Amino acid sequence: MSKFYKIISVCVLLTVSLMTHAQQLRVDSLRYWTAPDHTRMVFDVSSQAPHQVFLLANPARLVIDFTDAKLLQPLAQPPANHGLFTRVRTAERNKKDLRVVVDLKTAVTPKSFSLKPSKTYGHRLVVDLFSKDKKVTATYAKKPQIHKTVTKTVKNKARDIIVAIDAGHGGEDPGAHGPRGTQEKKVVYDIAKKLAVLINKKPGMKAVMVRKGDYYIKLRKRMEIARAAKADLFVSIHADAFKNSRVKGASVFTLSNRGASSETARWLAKHENAADLVGGVKLADKEDMLRSVLMDLSMTATKEASRNVAGDVLRHFKTIGALHKNRVQKAGFMVLKSPDIPSILVETAFISNPGEERKLKSSKHQARMANAIFKGIVGYFTEHAPMDTYFALNSNKRHTISRGETLSGIAQQYGVSMKSIKLVNALASNQVRIGQVLKIPRG
Ligand SMILES: [Zn+2]
């Protein structure tokens, strides 16, 4: 080989090694999001990460091998007393690879996938660990069973109205940001919790929090949790964002027939639905398509109920501040697609507006917003409580019997059943007497 070619080949080698060096994966940090049924580990990485995930036994360990990678700083350890694992160790392998070893307390099923950069984060590798040990898994999965047992033991008591409260986003998906860095997932969770307290204090009503902490739940799963809890209503709580920081106010949405009814709504629908992509889930799958067609068919009755609740909530929001839209909006939000559960989505305020960001962070204002939603819900169920509920059977309406009136006539007059009138008044027969005061249940 001539001297000239030697120089060329050295140059080529240098370039190749420089390129390889430039492409070496950098693993920066690690976050943990603990959900009732799984824990999500998220590695911040410099690009799509070639990796292998496998389990080792005795003692139980999870191994994540990053190919041609280096660690930039020590990884965060799992939260103290975590149900799944004790600690995380790292080591260099073959002088160029990185091995991460997770010491496990219990058997897990791992699932890994990559996430592309978002507004908040860059490239990420996600490792979801699903626990096989029932004790460490979902509290929310147990809740509906508890509810069933309660219903069984107090069979003759009218049931509670169940309101599923869905705090938007969570975990790796922070939602929208305020100019001061306030995260939507955080403030909507605070409002949701305050709403739950109000609902649980109201006789005849019970709240079920769909998300019980800072973790992400797939949109479809949120609907499933509401259904499992036998919810009478699904309320999803969000905060808006827009490019123009002056835009402000609340909006209330129900599901649209065909996509969105306005430019903003369309933009929003895209924005909120994008959450599933953030969570790394494939939206386009055939079963989903079929399911959504079937849902559309059976949704008509639910739609009217949703519109009514939304109207009531909107009315109460008007009393505490600006509305962004003073009519109920429609959009194709995935979480509103339950065919049999009236569902609304409340955009409480614009987090992108500095004034509203401040309000969203204020506990006092959060309470006001929770109260507006609460009053709207109570207003709706005052008129439309399901027949078998405590709420329906304990209305404030009274009727004094005049001459010639019969129980069946009164039932007809108020549009309720004779059976329910007898039930709330503890009547043994159909006999009524003049001057008798009857409680009239809600129809
Ligand atoms: Zn949102």
Residues whose N, C-alpha, C, O or C-beta is under 5 A from the ligand:
A	BS01	ZN	G168 G175 H238 A239
